[in-house]
Amino acid sequence: MAQLEPKPLPTDLSFNALFLPNTTYEYLKDAASQPFRFDATGFETVNAWWLAELSLLAYVTDHDFVRGKLAAAGLPHCTFFEDAATDTQAFVCHNDDFAIACFRGTEMKIRDFLTDLNIELVPSGGAGRVHRGFKKALDSVWGDMRAHLDSLSSSRKIWFAGHSLGAALATLATARYPQAHGVYPMAAPRCGDKAFCLSLIDNHWRFVNNNDVVPMLPPRIVYRHAAHLVYITEKGELVVNPSLGLRIRSWLRGHIRHAATILRCWLKGDFNVVAPDDLNDHAPIYYVVYIWNYHIWHPGDS
């Protein structure tokens, strides 16, 4: 993989640069040489990179732009699913071998915030109870999406992905879809109780970037997290199911590192930097960059 180039971390640390739809990023640039391992049953860094890229791409509202990037990466078919009442958006892209259902995360819209805050636990329709707002959002697009996935599943592996709210919806969708082959949610909040989490598929890899605040929500009173944790340290290293000690050390170093970054920006007269480390670490571009760089520097870890 010597010919593959690492991706630079963002230099503009303003909220707009980190969180608004990104149409300047070169999506899935190396897809041809780094194909998606659609039949994998365990953790694969290349699959993590693909699904992180699609989770970032899902924030782009221009359907033609999204279709173009997916087609260039070998996914020529893309269908969008949207509901205006809940402000839920997703797409399903596919080729002859696999399909990926990817949900858009939280945008700066009141409906998304209301969805996130509607934290009452309600029956999932299967095992356990789930976040009411997330369930309502998924319900609003699930009928058409499921019918579309059913039309593809007999000859293709079905995968799910998303970032933030999108990761929560991907998690709930996987529970509803027995044919799901794998899911890689990025920055997922807690979605349900213990019974719900225990019902999910094993090929489920949940990514958390250092001090990202969203995976800490809702509070761990009755809510739980599902699946295997893939933790991204402050140095950009991926650690599967890390120890508590490692996370505490990385948590502290991450806060110190970001504080130093803020100070450098302020000394240069840049006061637009996202100051809270917990929010900064939630930006979807960090998931893409760290996962890609780890993938090319640690090719034997998949």
N, C-alpha and C positions, 0 to 999 in steps of 0.2 A: 504493500500500500504506500510505497515511498512517494509515488507520484501524486497522491492526494494531499491537498493543502488544508491546513487548519483554518477555521473560521475565526475572525477577530471578534472580540467582545465589543458591544456597542460603546461608542465614545460619547454619543449624545444621550445623557441620562435623564432627560426631561420626560414628563409623563406622556406627552404626545408621541415622542419617538419610541418609547417603550411599549405603549399600550394601544395606540390607534392602529387601524389596519395598515399593513406594510405592503406596498406595491413596488418597492424598489429592491427588495431582497430577491436574490436569484434562487428560486425554489427548486429543490430536488436536482441541483446542478449535476451531481454525480450518480444519478439513478441508474444509468446504463451500466456502469462498472460496479455498482453496489446494489444488486437486485434484492427486492423484498423476498425474504424466505417465508413464503406463504404457508408452507406445511409445517413450520417449526412448532414444537410443543413445549419448548423451554425458552429461557431468556436469550434474546439475540440483540446485540447492540445495533445491528443494521436495521432491524425492524423498529427498534426504539427511535432511531433517527428518522426513518420514513414517517412514522406516526406523529412524531413531534413536528416535522415539517408540515404535514397535513393539518395538524391542529392549529398551527400558525396561519396557514393559508385559509382556514375556515373563517377567520375574521374578515377577510376581504369580501366586500359586498358586490363587486362586479363579477357576475356569473361568467361572462366571456373570458375574463382574465383567469379565473379559477380553472375553467375548462381547458384553456390553453396550456397552463402549467401542468395539469394532470395528463393531458394528451402527450405532451413532450416527454413525460416520464414513463410512458407506456400504459397509461390508463385512459383509453380513448372514450370511454362512456361515463357520463356523470349526470345524475339526476338530483335536483334540489328539492328540499322539503321545508316549508315555512308555515308558520301560523302567526298572523298579525296580533291576535288577541293576547297571546302569551309571549310574543316576540321571540319565538324559538326558531332556530335555523339549523339546517344540517344538509349534508350531501352524501350520496352513495356513489362511489366511483368503482369501476371494475374493468377487468380484461378477461381473457379466457380462463385464467387460473384462480383469481381471487377477487374479492370485493371488500372495500373498506367503507364503513359508515362512520362519518366524522361529524361531530356536533360543535357548533360555535359556542364560545364561552361568553362570559358576562361582558356586555358593552356598557357604555355610559348612557343607559336608558333606564327610566324609572321602572319599567316592567321587569327588567332583569334583576334590579335590586329588590323588588317586591318578591320575585321568585326566590331569591337567595334567603330572604328574611322569613319566609313562610315555613318555619322549621318544625311545626307540629309533626309528630310521627303518626302515620296512617298505615293501614294494611297495604302490603305491596301488591296483593293479588296472587302472590305465591308464598314464599317463606318469609316470615318476619314482617317488620314494619319499615317504612322508608320516609324520607323527607317529603312533606306534602307539596311544597312548591316545585321540587324537582319532578315528582310524579306527575303533577298537573302539566308541566311543560312537556314532558315526554309524551303524555297521553295525547297532546294536541297534534302531534305529527306521526304518532306510532302506527296508526291504521294503514295509511298509505305506504309508509316506510316498510312495514312488515310484509305487506303484499309484494312490494318490489324485491325485498330480500328473498322471499320465498321463491320468486321467479328465477333467482340466481343460484340458490344454495345447493341445488342438486348436483351441480358440476363445478362449484367453486368453494374455496375456503372463505368464510365470512369473518372479518375483523372489525373491531370497534376502537374509536379513538376520540380524543377531545382534550381541551385545556380548560381548567377552572370549572365553571358551570357546565361546559361541554364535556368535561371528564366525568362529572356526576351523571349526566344524561347517558353517556356511554356505559357507565357502570350499571345503571338501571336497565338499559336496553339489553345488555348482555344477560342479565338475569331473566329477561322475558323471552330470550331467543335461544332455545336448546341447541340450535345448529352453530352457535358462535364458536369459532375456533380459538380466538384470542382477543385480548383487550389490553391496551397500554394507555391508561389515563394519565395525563400530565397535570399536576397541581390540583388533584381532586379534593374537594371537601369531603367530610364524612357524609355518607348517603343514607345510612340505615342502622338498625340495631344489630346485635350479635347474630341473631337467627338469620337475618337477611344476608349478612356477610359470609356466614358459613355455607350458604347455598350457592355461592358463585363458583365459576369454573376455576381450575387451578392455573390455567395459562393466562394469568391476570397479574400484570406487573405495574405497580403504582409508583409514579415518579414524584419526588419532592426535591426541589432545589433549595438546599441549605436552610435559610430561615424564612422561607415562604410562609406567610401567615394563613393562607386559605386552607391548607390541609389541617390546620389546628381547629377548624370550625366545621359544624357547630360544636359546642363543648362536649367533652368526653364524659357525659353523665349517663345517658342511655345510648348515645351514638357510638359507633365503632368504625374502624377502617377495615377494608377487605384486602385480601391478596398479599402478595409479596411486595415489600417495600424496596424500591431502588432509590437510594439516597445520593444526592449530588453534593459533595463536600464543597467547602469554600474554595478549594483548589480545582474544582471541576472533575473530581474523581467520582466514579460510580461505584457504590458499595451496596451489594444486595443484602437485605436484612441486617443492617448495621447494629452494633451494640449500643446501649444507651451511653456508655462512656465516650464512644467515638462521636456520637451526635452532639453531646454536650460540649466536647472540645471544639468541634467544627462550628457549633452555634456561636461560641465565644469568639473564635478567630474570625468568623464571618462578620460579626458586628464590628469588631475592631478594624477589619479591612475596609468596610464600607464607611466607617467614620473617617478614616484617613482619606478615602476618595472624596467624600463631601468637603473636607477641609481643603483639598487641592483645588476642587472646583470653585469654592468660594474665594480662595486666594487669587484665582484667575478672573474673578468677576462673574462667574457663572452661578447664578442663584436659582436656576431652573431644575437642578438635579432633584430626583425623588429622594427625599431625606430618609424616610423610614426604611431601614434595611428589609424589614418583613414584607413591605409592599414591593420594593425594588426587585427582590428575589422572585416575585410572582410573575414577572414579565415573561411572556412565552418565548421571546427570542433567546433568553438564557438557556432554556431547555434545549432548543435546537443546537445552539453553539456548543454547549458543554457535552451533549450526547454525541454530536458529530466528532468533536475533537477527541473524546475518549475512544470512540470507535476506531479512528485511524491510528491512534497511538497505542492501543491495546488490542490488536487484531485477534489475539488468542483468547480473549475473555468472553467471547460470545458462547 
